[in-house]
Structure formats: C-alpha cells, structure tokens
Amino acid sequence: MFFHDPSDNLLAVDVSTLRNSVQLGAPHVLFHKQAIAGAYDVTADGKKFLFNSGDVKEESQPLTLVQNWTAELKK
C-alpha cells in the first residue's frame, strides 16, 4: 500500500493476509517530498513508479495521443 505522510513523502507499507486477518508492515519512505510534484502511478507489481519530478511550465507544448496507429500502417 502506498500513501503520503503529513510531510508529503511517499511511503509504502507491506500488506499480507492470513486466514481472515490483514497484516500491515512498518511504513517506510520511498520518495521524499522534493522528488514528487503532483500525481504518480505505480505498476501492478509495485516495482516501478511514474511521477513528475520537475517543474511544469505553463507554456508547455500539448501532448498528442495517437490511437490505433498500426491501422494507419496498413494503408
């Protein structure tokens, strides 16, 4: 389980189940506040993180998402 503490550090806690109970491990810091700027995402296995680590500029170029691009290759 991942969460932010009051200082905005990103922490993790191991979670396991045994019969009908949930066991929580001790929380530990993964990333300090300075490394995180906004939203983040985690892979299903919890081994890789994606987050914005820099300043977001107001004059950024727009992002273009092309879906189904392989169909265009067949033309």
CHARMM internal coordinates of N, CA and C (Angstrom, degrees):
IC EDIT
DIST 1 N 1 CA 1.4332
DIST 1 CA 1 C 1.5200
ANGL 1 N 1 CA 1 C 107.09
DIST 1 C 2 N 1.3381
ANGL 1 CA 1 C 2 N 116.68
DIHE 1 N 1 CA 1 C 2 N 139.21
DIST 2 N 2 CA 1.4573
ANGL 1 C 2 N 2 CA 122.42
DIHE 1 CA 1 C 2 N 2 CA -179.31
DIST 2 CA 2 C 1.5216
ANGL 2 N 2 CA 2 C 108.77
DIHE 1 C 2 N 2 CA 2 C -118.33
DIST 2 C 3 N 1.3241
ANGL 2 CA 2 C 3 N 116.85
DIHE 2 N 2 CA 2 C 3 N 143.47
DIST 3 N 3 CA 1.4644
ANGL 2 C 3 N 3 CA 120.68
DIHE 2 CA 2 C 3 N 3 CA 178.65
DIST 3 CA 3 C 1.5262
ANGL 3 N 3 CA 3 C 109.86
DIHE 2 C 3 N 3 CA 3 C -160.83
DIST 3 C 4 N 1.3443
ANGL 3 CA 3 C 4 N 114.85
DIHE 3 N 3 CA 3 C 4 N 164.28
DIST 4 N 4 CA 1.4625
ANGL 3 C 4 N 4 CA 121.66
DIHE 3 CA 3 C 4 N 4 CA 176.18
DIST 4 CA 4 C 1.5202
ANGL 4 N 4 CA 4 C 109.00
DIHE 3 C 4 N 4 CA 4 C -96.35
DIST 4 C 5 N 1.3323
ANGL 4 CA 4 C 5 N 116.28
DIHE 4 N 4 CA 4 C 5 N 140.59
DIST 5 N 5 CA 1.4619
ANGL 4 C 5 N 5 CA 119.98
DIHE 4 CA 4 C 5 N 5 CA 173.75
DIST 5 CA 5 C 1.5338
ANGL 5 N 5 CA 5 C 108.73
DIHE 4 C 5 N 5 CA 5 C -90.09
DIST 5 C 6 N 1.3338
ANGL 5 CA 5 C 6 N 118.71
DIHE 5 N 5 CA 5 C 6 N 177.53
DIST 6 N 6 CA 1.4694
ANGL 5 C 6 N 6 CA 120.61
DIHE 5 CA 5 C 6 N 6 CA -179.55
DIST 6 CA 6 C 1.5296
ANGL 6 N 6 CA 6 C 114.04
DIHE 5 C 6 N 6 CA 6 C -59.58
DIST 6 C 7 N 1.3324
ANGL 6 CA 6 C 7 N 118.25
DIHE 6 N 6 CA 6 C 7 N -21.49
DIST 7 N 7 CA 1.4694
ANGL 6 C 7 N 7 CA 121.56
DIHE 6 CA 6 C 7 N 7 CA 177.76
DIST 7 CA 7 C 1.5236
ANGL 7 N 7 CA 7 C 112.23
DIHE 6 C 7 N 7 CA 7 C -91.58
DIST 7 C 8 N 1.3358
ANGL 7 CA 7 C 8 N 117.88
DIHE 7 N 7 CA 7 C 8 N 6.98
DIST 8 N 8 CA 1.4734
ANGL 7 C 8 N 8 CA 125.04
DIHE 7 CA 7 C 8 N 8 CA -179.29
DIST 8 CA 8 C 1.5222
ANGL 8 N 8 CA 8 C 114.34
DIHE 7 C 8 N 8 CA 8 C 68.78
DIST 8 C 9 N 1.3257
ANGL 8 CA 8 C 9 N 118.18
DIHE 8 N 8 CA 8 C 9 N 19.91
DIST 9 N 9 CA 1.4640
ANGL 8 C 9 N 9 CA 120.83
DIHE 8 CA 8 C 9 N 9 CA 169.75
DIST 9 CA 9 C 1.5219
ANGL 9 N 9 CA 9 C 107.84
DIHE 8 C 9 N 9 CA 9 C -75.37
DIST 9 C 10 N 1.3289
ANGL 9 CA 9 C 10 N 117.67
DIHE 9 N 9 CA 9 C 10 N 150.20
DIST 10 N 10 CA 1.4617
ANGL 9 C 10 N 10 CA 121.50
DIHE 9 CA 9 C 10 N 10 CA 175.73
DIST 10 CA 10 C 1.5262
ANGL 10 N 10 CA 10 C 108.01
DIHE 9 C 10 N 10 CA 10 C -94.68
DIST 10 C 11 N 1.3267
ANGL 10 CA 10 C 11 N 116.40
DIHE 10 N 10 CA 10 C 11 N 121.27
DIST 11 N 11 CA 1.4575
ANGL 10 C 11 N 11 CA 122.21
DIHE 10 CA 10 C 11 N 11 CA -177.99
DIST 11 CA 11 C 1.5173
ANGL 11 N 11 CA 11 C 110.95
DIHE 10 C 11 N 11 CA 11 C -115.26
DIST 11 C 12 N 1.3260
ANGL 11 CA 11 C 12 N 115.14
DIHE 11 N 11 CA 11 C 12 N 161.99
DIST 12 N 12 CA 1.4588
ANGL 11 C 12 N 12 CA 121.91
DIHE 11 CA 11 C 12 N 12 CA 175.98
DIST 12 CA 12 C 1.5199
ANGL 12 N 12 CA 12 C 108.86
DIHE 11 C 12 N 12 CA 12 C -130.27
DIST 12 C 13 N 1.3158
ANGL 12 CA 12 C 13 N 114.59
DIHE 12 N 12 CA 12 C 13 N 148.05
DIST 13 N 13 CA 1.4614
ANGL 12 C 13 N 13 CA 122.15
DIHE 12 CA 12 C 13 N 13 CA 174.45
DIST 13 CA 13 C 1.5235
ANGL 13 N 13 CA 13 C 106.77
DIHE 12 C 13 N 13 CA 13 C -133.51
DIST 13 C 14 N 1.3237
ANGL 13 CA 13 C 14 N 117.17
DIHE 13 N 13 CA 13 C 14 N 128.65
DIST 14 N 14 CA 1.4574
ANGL 13 C 14 N 14 CA 120.62
DIHE 13 CA 13 C 14 N 14 CA 175.35
DIST 14 CA 14 C 1.5265
ANGL 14 N 14 CA 14 C 108.89
DIHE 13 C 14 N 14 CA 14 C -71.69
DIST 14 C 15 N 1.3342
ANGL 14 CA 14 C 15 N 116.23
DIHE 14 N 14 CA 14 C 15 N 136.50
DIST 15 N 15 CA 1.4597
ANGL 14 C 15 N 15 CA 122.12
DIHE 14 CA 14 C 15 N 15 CA 179.84
DIST 15 CA 15 C 1.5209
ANGL 15 N 15 CA 15 C 108.22
DIHE 14 C 15 N 15 CA 15 C -123.72
DIST 15 C 16 N 1.3197
ANGL 15 CA 15 C 16 N 116.27
DIHE 15 N 15 CA 15 C 16 N 130.70
DIST 16 N 16 CA 1.4603
ANGL 15 C 16 N 16 CA 120.54
DIHE 15 CA 15 C 16 N 16 CA 176.16
DIST 16 CA 16 C 1.5259
ANGL 16 N 16 CA 16 C 108.62
DIHE 15 C 16 N 16 CA 16 C -138.97
DIST 16 C 17 N 1.3095
ANGL 16 CA 16 C 17 N 114.86
DIHE 16 N 16 CA 16 C 17 N 158.62
DIST 17 N 17 CA 1.4540
ANGL 16 C 17 N 17 CA 119.83
DIHE 16 CA 16 C 17 N 17 CA 178.54
DIST 17 CA 17 C 1.5221
ANGL 17 N 17 CA 17 C 109.24
DIHE 16 C 17 N 17 CA 17 C -121.18
DIST 17 C 18 N 1.3099
ANGL 17 CA 17 C 18 N 115.06
DIHE 17 N 17 CA 17 C 18 N 144.78
DIST 18 N 18 CA 1.4476
ANGL 17 C 18 N 18 CA 121.82
DIHE 17 CA 17 C 18 N 18 CA 177.05
DIST 18 CA 18 C 1.5174
ANGL 18 N 18 CA 18 C 106.82
DIHE 17 C 18 N 18 CA 18 C -141.58
DIST 18 C 19 N 1.3076
ANGL 18 CA 18 C 19 N 114.92
DIHE 18 N 18 CA 18 C 19 N 114.04
DIST 19 N 19 CA 1.4556
ANGL 18 C 19 N 19 CA 121.75
DIHE 18 CA 18 C 19 N 19 CA -175.17
DIST 19 CA 19 C 1.5241
ANGL 19 N 19 CA 19 C 109.23
DIHE 18 C 19 N 19 CA 19 C 57.16
DIST 19 C 20 N 1.3059
ANGL 19 CA 19 C 20 N 118.04
DIHE 19 N 19 CA 19 C 20 N -115.67
DIST 20 N 20 CA 1.4693
ANGL 19 C 20 N 20 CA 121.13
DIHE 19 CA 19 C 20 N 20 CA -178.54
DIST 20 CA 20 C 1.5241
ANGL 20 N 20 CA 20 C 112.88
DIHE 19 C 20 N 20 CA 20 C -107.22
DIST 20 C 21 N 1.3345
ANGL 20 CA 20 C 21 N 117.76
DIHE 20 N 20 CA 20 C 21 N 20.85
DIST 21 N 21 CA 1.4617
ANGL 20 C 21 N 21 CA 119.60
DIHE 20 CA 20 C 21 N 21 CA -179.01
DIST 21 CA 21 C 1.5290
ANGL 21 N 21 CA 21 C 110.58
DIHE 20 C 21 N 21 CA 21 C -122.72
DIST 21 C 22 N 1.3181
ANGL 21 CA 21 C 22 N 114.49
DIHE 21 N 21 CA 21 C 22 N 156.30
DIST 22 N 22 CA 1.4633
ANGL 21 C 22 N 22 CA 122.19
DIHE 21 CA 21 C 22 N 22 CA 177.55
DIST 22 CA 22 C 1.5212
ANGL 22 N 22 CA 22 C 107.70
DIHE 21 C 22 N 22 CA 22 C -111.11
DIST 22 C 23 N 1.3274
ANGL 22 CA 22 C 23 N 116.60
DIHE 22 N 22 CA 22 C 23 N 130.48
DIST 23 N 23 CA 1.4584
ANGL 22 C 23 N 23 CA 122.33
DIHE 22 CA 22 C 23 N 23 CA 179.37
DIST 23 CA 23 C 1.5350
ANGL 23 N 23 CA 23 C 108.28
DIHE 22 C 23 N 23 CA 23 C -109.41
DIST 23 C 24 N 1.3372
ANGL 23 CA 23 C 24 N 116.30
DIHE 23 N 23 CA 23 C 24 N 128.81
DIST 24 N 24 CA 1.4595
ANGL 23 C 24 N 24 CA 121.55
DIHE 23 CA 23 C 24 N 24 CA 178.18
DIST 24 CA 24 C 1.5142
ANGL 24 N 24 CA 24 C 109.52
DIHE 23 C 24 N 24 CA 24 C -111.06
DIST 24 C 25 N 1.3334
ANGL 24 CA 24 C 25 N 115.82
DIHE 24 N 24 CA 24 C 25 N 134.17
DIST 25 N 25 CA 1.4545
ANGL 24 C 25 N 25 CA 120.53
DIHE 24 CA 24 C 25 N 25 CA 176.86
DIST 25 CA 25 C 1.5225
ANGL 25 N 25 CA 25 C 111.05
DIHE 24 C 25 N 25 CA 25 C -82.52
DIST 25 C 26 N 1.3054
ANGL 25 CA 25 C 26 N 116.69
DIHE 25 N 25 CA 25 C 26 N -177.59
DIST 26 N 26 CA 1.4658
ANGL 25 C 26 N 26 CA 121.58
DIHE 25 CA 25 C 26 N 26 CA 177.71
DIST 26 CA 26 C 1.5270
ANGL 26 N 26 CA 26 C 109.01
DIHE 25 C 26 N 26 CA 26 C -77.29
DIST 26 C 27 N 1.3351
ANGL 26 CA 26 C 27 N 117.60
DIHE 26 N 26 CA 26 C 27 N 137.18
DIST 27 N 27 CA 1.4740
ANGL 26 C 27 N 27 CA 119.51
DIHE 26 CA 26 C 27 N 27 CA 177.93
DIST 27 CA 27 C 1.5257
ANGL 27 N 27 CA 27 C 111.02
DIHE 26 C 27 N 27 CA 27 C -68.37
DIST 27 C 28 N 1.3427
ANGL 27 CA 27 C 28 N 115.83
DIHE 27 N 27 CA 27 C 28 N 144.58
DIST 28 N 28 CA 1.4606
ANGL 27 C 28 N 28 CA 120.79
DIHE 27 CA 27 C 28 N 28 CA 175.45
DIST 28 CA 28 C 1.5259
ANGL 28 N 28 CA 28 C 109.52
DIHE 27 C 28 N 28 CA 28 C -141.06
DIST 28 C 29 N 1.3300
ANGL 28 CA 28 C 29 N 115.73
DIHE 28 N 28 CA 28 C 29 N 144.23
DIST 29 N 29 CA 1.4638
ANGL 28 C 29 N 29 CA 122.26
DIHE 28 CA 28 C 29 N 29 CA -176.32
DIST 29 CA 29 C 1.5277
ANGL 29 N 29 CA 29 C 109.54
DIHE 28 C 29 N 29 CA 29 C -73.98
DIST 29 C 30 N 1.3335
ANGL 29 CA 29 C 30 N 115.26
DIHE 29 N 29 CA 29 C 30 N 129.22
DIST 30 N 30 CA 1.4707
ANGL 29 C 30 N 30 CA 121.02
DIHE 29 CA 29 C 30 N 30 CA 174.42
DIST 30 CA 30 C 1.5235
ANGL 30 N 30 CA 30 C 110.84
DIHE 29 C 30 N 30 CA 30 C -96.54
DIST 30 C 31 N 1.3401
ANGL 30 CA 30 C 31 N 115.92
DIHE 30 N 30 CA 30 C 31 N -44.94
DIST 31 N 31 CA 1.4583
ANGL 30 C 31 N 31 CA 122.02
DIHE 30 CA 30 C 31 N 31 CA -179.12
DIST 31 CA 31 C 1.5178
ANGL 31 N 31 CA 31 C 108.70
DIHE 30 C 31 N 31 CA 31 C -138.84
DIST 31 C 32 N 1.3287
ANGL 31 CA 31 C 32 N 115.04
DIHE 31 N 31 CA 31 C 32 N 139.81
DIST 32 N 32 CA 1.4550
ANGL 31 C 32 N 32 CA 119.92
DIHE 31 CA 31 C 32 N 32 CA 176.99
DIST 32 CA 32 C 1.5231
ANGL 32 N 32 CA 32 C 109.97
DIHE 31 C 32 N 32 CA 32 C -85.85
DIST 32 C 33 N 1.3001
ANGL 32 CA 32 C 33 N 115.89
DIHE 32 N 32 CA 32 C 33 N 159.35
DIST 33 N 33 CA 1.4584
ANGL 32 C 33 N 33 CA 123.44
DIHE 32 CA 32 C 33 N 33 CA -175.60
DIST 33 CA 33 C 1.5312
ANGL 33 N 33 CA 33 C 112.53
DIHE 32 C 33 N 33 CA 33 C -47.96
DIST 33 C 34 N 1.3185
ANGL 33 CA 33 C 34 N 118.05
DIHE 33 N 33 CA 33 C 34 N -40.05
DIST 34 N 34 CA 1.4557
ANGL 33 C 34 N 34 CA 121.11
DIHE 33 CA 33 C 34 N 34 CA -176.01
DIST 34 CA 34 C 1.5294
ANGL 34 N 34 CA 34 C 112.55
DIHE 33 C 34 N 34 CA 34 C -62.65
DIST 34 C 35 N 1.3146
ANGL 34 CA 34 C 35 N 118.20
DIHE 34 N 34 CA 34 C 35 N -24.43
DIST 35 N 35 CA 1.4679
ANGL 34 C 35 N 35 CA 121.33
DIHE 34 CA 34 C 35 N 35 CA -176.85
DIST 35 CA 35 C 1.5267
ANGL 35 N 35 CA 35 C 112.82
DIHE 34 C 35 N 35 CA 35 C -87.06
DIST 35 C 36 N 1.3217
ANGL 35 CA 35 C 36 N 117.38
DIHE 35 N 35 CA 35 C 36 N -12.10
DIST 36 N 36 CA 1.4648
ANGL 35 C 36 N 36 CA 120.51
DIHE 35 CA 35 C 36 N 36 CA -173.95
DIST 36 CA 36 C 1.5162
ANGL 36 N 36 CA 36 C 109.98
DIHE 35 C 36 N 36 CA 36 C -114.40
DIST 36 C 37 N 1.3238
ANGL 36 CA 36 C 37 N 116.50
DIHE 36 N 36 CA 36 C 37 N 128.86
DIST 37 N 37 CA 1.4661
ANGL 36 C 37 N 37 CA 121.50
DIHE 36 CA 36 C 37 N 37 CA 176.84
DIST 37 CA 37 C 1.5199
ANGL 37 N 37 CA 37 C 108.26
DIHE 36 C 37 N 37 CA 37 C -131.94
DIST 37 C 38 N 1.2985
ANGL 37 CA 37 C 38 N 118.13
DIHE 37 N 37 CA 37 C 38 N 82.78
DIST 38 N 38 CA 1.4519
ANGL 37 C 38 N 38 CA 121.21
DIHE 37 CA 37 C 38 N 38 CA 177.42
DIST 38 CA 38 C 1.5104
ANGL 38 N 38 CA 38 C 113.56
DIHE 37 C 38 N 38 CA 38 C 104.50
DIST 38 C 39 N 1.3191
ANGL 38 CA 38 C 39 N 114.29
DIHE 38 N 38 CA 38 C 39 N -151.57
DIST 39 N 39 CA 1.4591
ANGL 38 C 39 N 39 CA 121.17
DIHE 38 CA 38 C 39 N 39 CA -174.75
DIST 39 CA 39 C 1.5214
ANGL 39 N 39 CA 39 C 111.84
DIHE 38 C 39 N 39 CA 39 C -69.81
DIST 39 C 40 N 1.3239
ANGL 39 CA 39 C 40 N 115.06
DIHE 39 N 39 CA 39 C 40 N 159.72
DIST 40 N 40 CA 1.4571
ANGL 39 C 40 N 40 CA 121.33
DIHE 39 CA 39 C 40 N 40 CA 177.89
DIST 40 CA 40 C 1.5227
ANGL 40 N 40 CA 40 C 108.65
DIHE 39 C 40 N 40 CA 40 C -143.48
DIST 40 C 41 N 1.3143
ANGL 40 CA 40 C 41 N 115.81
DIHE 40 N 40 CA 40 C 41 N 166.41
DIST 41 N 41 CA 1.4614
ANGL 40 C 41 N 41 CA 121.00
DIHE 40 CA 40 C 41 N 41 CA 175.29
DIST 41 CA 41 C 1.5229
ANGL 41 N 41 CA 41 C 107.88
DIHE 40 C 41 N 41 CA 41 C -140.65
DIST 41 C 42 N 1.3291
ANGL 41 CA 41 C 42 N 115.15
DIHE 41 N 41 CA 41 C 42 N 155.70
DIST 42 N 42 CA 1.4644
ANGL 41 C 42 N 42 CA 122.36
DIHE 41 CA 41 C 42 N 42 CA -176.49
DIST 42 CA 42 C 1.5186
ANGL 42 N 42 CA 42 C 108.67
DIHE 41 C 42 N 42 CA 42 C -130.18
DIST 42 C 43 N 1.3343
ANGL 42 CA 42 C 43 N 117.38
DIHE 42 N 42 CA 42 C 43 N 139.45
DIST 43 N 43 CA 1.4587
ANGL 42 C 43 N 43 CA 120.27
DIHE 42 CA 42 C 43 N 43 CA 175.59
DIST 43 CA 43 C 1.5285
ANGL 43 N 43 CA 43 C 109.60
DIHE 42 C 43 N 43 CA 43 C -66.10
DIST 43 C 44 N 1.3077
ANGL 43 CA 43 C 44 N 116.45
DIHE 43 N 43 CA 43 C 44 N 160.62
DIST 44 N 44 CA 1.4680
ANGL 43 C 44 N 44 CA 121.53
DIHE 43 CA 43 C 44 N 44 CA -176.96
DIST 44 CA 44 C 1.5259
ANGL 44 N 44 CA 44 C 112.46
DIHE 43 C 44 N 44 CA 44 C -58.47
DIST 44 C 45 N 1.3372
ANGL 44 CA 44 C 45 N 117.20
DIHE 44 N 44 CA 44 C 45 N -32.54
DIST 45 N 45 CA 1.4627
ANGL 44 C 45 N 45 CA 119.52
DIHE 44 CA 44 C 45 N 45 CA 179.74
DIST 45 CA 45 C 1.5272
ANGL 45 N 45 CA 45 C 112.85
DIHE 44 C 45 N 45 CA 45 C -83.92
DIST 45 C 46 N 1.3471
ANGL 45 CA 45 C 46 N 117.77
DIHE 45 N 45 CA 45 C 46 N -4.03
DIST 46 N 46 CA 1.4557
ANGL 45 C 46 N 46 CA 121.92
DIHE 45 CA 45 C 46 N 46 CA 177.56
DIST 46 CA 46 C 1.5119
ANGL 46 N 46 CA 46 C 114.77
DIHE 45 C 46 N 46 CA 46 C 73.13
DIST 46 C 47 N 1.3318
ANGL 46 CA 46 C 47 N 117.57
DIHE 46 N 46 CA 46 C 47 N 14.76
DIST 47 N 47 CA 1.4679
ANGL 46 C 47 N 47 CA 120.27
DIHE 46 CA 46 C 47 N 47 CA -176.18
DIST 47 CA 47 C 1.5240
ANGL 47 N 47 CA 47 C 113.83
DIHE 46 C 47 N 47 CA 47 C -99.30
DIST 47 C 48 N 1.3325
ANGL 47 CA 47 C 48 N 117.61
DIHE 47 N 47 CA 47 C 48 N -16.21
DIST 48 N 48 CA 1.4586
ANGL 47 C 48 N 48 CA 120.48
DIHE 47 CA 47 C 48 N 48 CA -178.62
DIST 48 CA 48 C 1.5335
ANGL 48 N 48 CA 48 C 109.15
DIHE 47 C 48 N 48 CA 48 C -130.37
DIST 48 C 49 N 1.3365
ANGL 48 CA 48 C 49 N 114.57
DIHE 48 N 48 CA 48 C 49 N 142.14
DIST 49 N 49 CA 1.4511
ANGL 48 C 49 N 49 CA 121.81
DIHE 48 CA 48 C 49 N 49 CA -179.75
DIST 49 CA 49 C 1.5176
ANGL 49 N 49 CA 49 C 109.40
DIHE 48 C 49 N 49 CA 49 C -123.51
DIST 49 C 50 N 1.3127
ANGL 49 CA 49 C 50 N 115.58
DIHE 49 N 49 CA 49 C 50 N 148.55
DIST 50 N 50 CA 1.4507
ANGL 49 C 50 N 50 CA 121.63
DIHE 49 CA 49 C 50 N 50 CA 174.80
DIST 50 CA 50 C 1.5214
ANGL 50 N 50 CA 50 C 106.43
DIHE 49 C 50 N 50 CA 50 C -128.63
DIST 50 C 51 N 1.3323
ANGL 50 CA 50 C 51 N 116.38
DIHE 50 N 50 CA 50 C 51 N 119.76
DIST 51 N 51 CA 1.4554
ANGL 50 C 51 N 51 CA 119.54
DIHE 50 CA 50 C 51 N 51 CA 176.27
DIST 51 CA 51 C 1.5129
ANGL 51 N 51 CA 51 C 109.83
DIHE 50 C 51 N 51 CA 51 C -153.51
DIST 51 C 52 N 1.3173
ANGL 51 CA 51 C 52 N 114.82
DIHE 51 N 51 CA 51 C 52 N 160.36
DIST 52 N 52 CA 1.4462
ANGL 51 C 52 N 52 CA 121.73
DIHE 51 CA 51 C 52 N 52 CA -179.90
DIST 52 CA 52 C 1.5189
ANGL 52 N 52 CA 52 C 107.92
DIHE 51 C 52 N 52 CA 52 C -79.31
DIST 52 C 53 N 1.3112
ANGL 52 CA 52 C 53 N 117.19
DIHE 52 N 52 CA 52 C 53 N 119.52
DIST 53 N 53 CA 1.4551
ANGL 52 C 53 N 53 CA 120.18
DIHE 52 CA 52 C 53 N 53 CA -177.83
DIST 53 CA 53 C 1.5252
ANGL 53 N 53 CA 53 C 112.53
DIHE 52 C 53 N 53 CA 53 C -108.29
DIST 53 C 54 N 1.3189
ANGL 53 CA 53 C 54 N 117.64
DIHE 53 N 53 CA 53 C 54 N 6.22
DIST 54 N 54 CA 1.4565
ANGL 53 C 54 N 54 CA 119.89
DIHE 53 CA 53 C 54 N 54 CA -178.60
DIST 54 CA 54 C 1.5182
ANGL 54 N 54 CA 54 C 111.73
DIHE 53 C 54 N 54 CA 54 C -129.04
DIST 54 C 55 N 1.3025
ANGL 54 CA 54 C 55 N 114.73
DIHE 54 N 54 CA 54 C 55 N 179.31
DIST 55 N 55 CA 1.4606
ANGL 54 C 55 N 55 CA 120.27
DIHE 54 CA 54 C 55 N 55 CA 178.01
DIST 55 CA 55 C 1.5219
ANGL 55 N 55 CA 55 C 109.48
DIHE 54 C 55 N 55 CA 55 C -74.47
DIST 55 C 56 N 1.3152
ANGL 55 CA 55 C 56 N 115.41
DIHE 55 N 55 CA 55 C 56 N 136.77
DIST 56 N 56 CA 1.4543
ANGL 55 C 56 N 56 CA 120.75
DIHE 55 CA 55 C 56 N 56 CA 176.12
DIST 56 CA 56 C 1.5171
ANGL 56 N 56 CA 56 C 107.38
DIHE 55 C 56 N 56 CA 56 C -90.11
DIST 56 C 57 N 1.3012
ANGL 56 CA 56 C 57 N 116.67
DIHE 56 N 56 CA 56 C 57 N 122.95
DIST 57 N 57 CA 1.4566
ANGL 56 C 57 N 57 CA 121.37
DIHE 56 CA 56 C 57 N 57 CA -179.04
DIST 57 CA 57 C 1.5232
ANGL 57 N 57 CA 57 C 109.20
DIHE 56 C 57 N 57 CA 57 C -87.52
DIST 57 C 58 N 1.3108
ANGL 57 CA 57 C 58 N 115.73
DIHE 57 N 57 CA 57 C 58 N 138.65
DIST 58 N 58 CA 1.4648
ANGL 57 C 58 N 58 CA 120.26
DIHE 57 CA 57 C 58 N 58 CA -179.36
DIST 58 CA 58 C 1.5271
ANGL 58 N 58 CA 58 C 111.39
DIHE 57 C 58 N 58 CA 58 C -65.93
DIST 58 C 59 N 1.3256
ANGL 58 CA 58 C 59 N 117.20
DIHE 58 N 58 CA 58 C 59 N -27.26
DIST 59 N 59 CA 1.4551
ANGL 58 C 59 N 59 CA 120.65
DIHE 58 CA 58 C 59 N 59 CA -177.29
DIST 59 CA 59 C 1.5228
ANGL 59 N 59 CA 59 C 111.81
DIHE 58 C 59 N 59 CA 59 C -98.76
DIST 59 C 60 N 1.3223
ANGL 59 CA 59 C 60 N 117.69
DIHE 59 N 59 CA 59 C 60 N 32.48
DIST 60 N 60 CA 1.4593
ANGL 59 C 60 N 60 CA 121.86
DIHE 59 CA 59 C 60 N 60 CA 179.88
DIST 60 CA 60 C 1.5172
ANGL 60 N 60 CA 60 C 110.58
DIHE 59 C 60 N 60 CA 60 C -65.60
DIST 60 C 61 N 1.3071
ANGL 60 CA 60 C 61 N 115.49
DIHE 60 N 60 CA 60 C 61 N 152.47
DIST 61 N 61 CA 1.4498
ANGL 60 C 61 N 61 CA 121.09
DIHE 60 CA 60 C 61 N 61 CA 176.00
DIST 61 CA 61 C 1.5295
ANGL 61 N 61 CA 61 C 108.99
DIHE 60 C 61 N 61 CA 61 C -74.68
DIST 61 C 62 N 1.3431
ANGL 61 CA 61 C 62 N 117.85
DIHE 61 N 61 CA 61 C 62 N 144.95
DIST 62 N 62 CA 1.4665
ANGL 61 C 62 N 62 CA 119.15
DIHE 61 CA 61 C 62 N 62 CA 178.64
DIST 62 CA 62 C 1.5213
ANGL 62 N 62 CA 62 C 111.19
DIHE 61 C 62 N 62 CA 62 C -67.76
DIST 62 C 63 N 1.2996
ANGL 62 CA 62 C 63 N 115.63
DIHE 62 N 62 CA 62 C 63 N 152.24
DIST 63 N 63 CA 1.4545
ANGL 62 C 63 N 63 CA 122.60
DIHE 62 CA 62 C 63 N 63 CA 177.84
DIST 63 CA 63 C 1.5219
ANGL 63 N 63 CA 63 C 108.37
DIHE 62 C 63 N 63 CA 63 C -96.09
DIST 63 C 64 N 1.3285
ANGL 63 CA 63 C 64 N 117.55
DIHE 63 N 63 CA 63 C 64 N 132.27
DIST 64 N 64 CA 1.4560
ANGL 63 C 64 N 64 CA 122.10
DIHE 63 CA 63 C 64 N 64 CA 178.07
DIST 64 CA 64 C 1.5177
ANGL 64 N 64 CA 64 C 108.69
DIHE 63 C 64 N 64 CA 64 C -108.91
DIST 64 C 65 N 1.3245
ANGL 64 CA 64 C 65 N 116.22
DIHE 64 N 64 CA 64 C 65 N 123.36
DIST 65 N 65 CA 1.4567
ANGL 64 C 65 N 65 CA 122.37
DIHE 64 CA 64 C 65 N 65 CA 178.30
DIST 65 CA 65 C 1.5149
ANGL 65 N 65 CA 65 C 108.33
DIHE 64 C 65 N 65 CA 65 C -103.98
DIST 65 C 66 N 1.3333
ANGL 65 CA 65 C 66 N 116.21
DIHE 65 N 65 CA 65 C 66 N 121.79
DIST 66 N 66 CA 1.4648
ANGL 65 C 66 N 66 CA 121.08
DIHE 65 CA 65 C 66 N 66 CA 178.80
DIST 66 CA 66 C 1.5154
ANGL 66 N 66 CA 66 C 107.69
DIHE 65 C 66 N 66 CA 66 C -107.10
DIST 66 C 67 N 1.3270
ANGL 66 CA 66 C 67 N 115.10
DIHE 66 N 66 CA 66 C 67 N 116.38
DIST 67 N 67 CA 1.4578
ANGL 66 C 67 N 67 CA 120.44
DIHE 66 CA 66 C 67 N 67 CA 178.41
DIST 67 CA 67 C 1.5203
ANGL 67 N 67 CA 67 C 109.90
DIHE 66 C 67 N 67 CA 67 C -100.87
DIST 67 C 68 N 1.3127
ANGL 67 CA 67 C 68 N 115.58
DIHE 67 N 67 CA 67 C 68 N 152.82
DIST 68 N 68 CA 1.4592
ANGL 67 C 68 N 68 CA 122.38
DIHE 67 CA 67 C 68 N 68 CA 178.64
DIST 68 CA 68 C 1.5221
ANGL 68 N 68 CA 68 C 111.62
DIHE 67 C 68 N 68 CA 68 C 56.64
DIST 68 C 69 N 1.3284
ANGL 68 CA 68 C 69 N 116.73
DIHE 68 N 68 CA 68 C 69 N 38.16
DIST 69 N 69 CA 1.4575
ANGL 68 C 69 N 69 CA 120.33
DIHE 68 CA 68 C 69 N 69 CA -177.17
DIST 69 CA 69 C 1.5191
ANGL 69 N 69 CA 69 C 112.92
DIHE 68 C 69 N 69 CA 69 C -68.78
DIST 69 C 70 N 1.3361
ANGL 69 CA 69 C 70 N 117.83
DIHE 69 N 69 CA 69 C 70 N -21.49
DIST 70 N 70 CA 1.4678
ANGL 69 C 70 N 70 CA 119.53
DIHE 69 CA 69 C 70 N 70 CA 179.80
DIST 70 CA 70 C 1.5254
ANGL 70 N 70 CA 70 C 111.34
DIHE 69 C 70 N 70 CA 70 C -69.02
DIST 70 C 71 N 1.3271
ANGL 70 CA 70 C 71 N 117.36
DIHE 70 N 70 CA 70 C 71 N -27.03
DIST 71 N 71 CA 1.4629
ANGL 70 C 71 N 71 CA 120.57
DIHE 70 CA 70 C 71 N 71 CA 177.28
DIST 71 CA 71 C 1.5312
ANGL 71 N 71 CA 71 C 110.56
DIHE 70 C 71 N 71 CA 71 C -66.08
DIST 71 C 72 N 1.3297
ANGL 71 CA 71 C 72 N 116.67
DIHE 71 N 71 CA 71 C 72 N -32.47
DIST 72 N 72 CA 1.4565
ANGL 71 C 72 N 72 CA 120.43
DIHE 71 CA 71 C 72 N 72 CA 178.31
DIST 72 CA 72 C 1.5244
ANGL 72 N 72 CA 72 C 111.86
DIHE 71 C 72 N 72 CA 72 C -68.10
DIST 72 C 73 N 1.3204
ANGL 72 CA 72 C 73 N 117.18
DIHE 72 N 72 CA 72 C 73 N -27.85
DIST 73 N 73 CA 1.4604
ANGL 72 C 73 N 73 CA 120.65
DIHE 72 CA 72 C 73 N 73 CA 179.82
DIST 73 CA 73 C 1.5191
ANGL 73 N 73 CA 73 C 111.95
DIHE 72 C 73 N 73 CA 73 C -68.92
DIST 73 C 74 N 1.3220
ANGL 73 CA 73 C 74 N 116.96
DIHE 73 N 73 CA 73 C 74 N -24.98
DIST 74 N 74 CA 1.4674
ANGL 73 C 74 N 74 CA 121.40
DIHE 73 CA 73 C 74 N 74 CA -176.99
DIST 74 CA 74 C 1.5277
ANGL 74 N 74 CA 74 C 111.72
DIHE 73 C 74 N 74 CA 74 C -79.89
DIST 74 C 75 N 1.3286
ANGL 74 CA 74 C 75 N 117.93
DIHE 74 N 74 CA 74 C 75 N -13.03
DIST 75 N 75 CA 1.4791
ANGL 74 C 75 N 75 CA 120.68
DIHE 74 CA 74 C 75 N 75 CA -178.34
DIST 75 CA 75 C 1.5028
ANGL 75 N 75 CA 75 C 111.84
DIHE 74 C 75 N 75 CA 75 C -80.67
END
COOR INIT
IC SEED 1 N 1 CA 1 C
IC BUILD
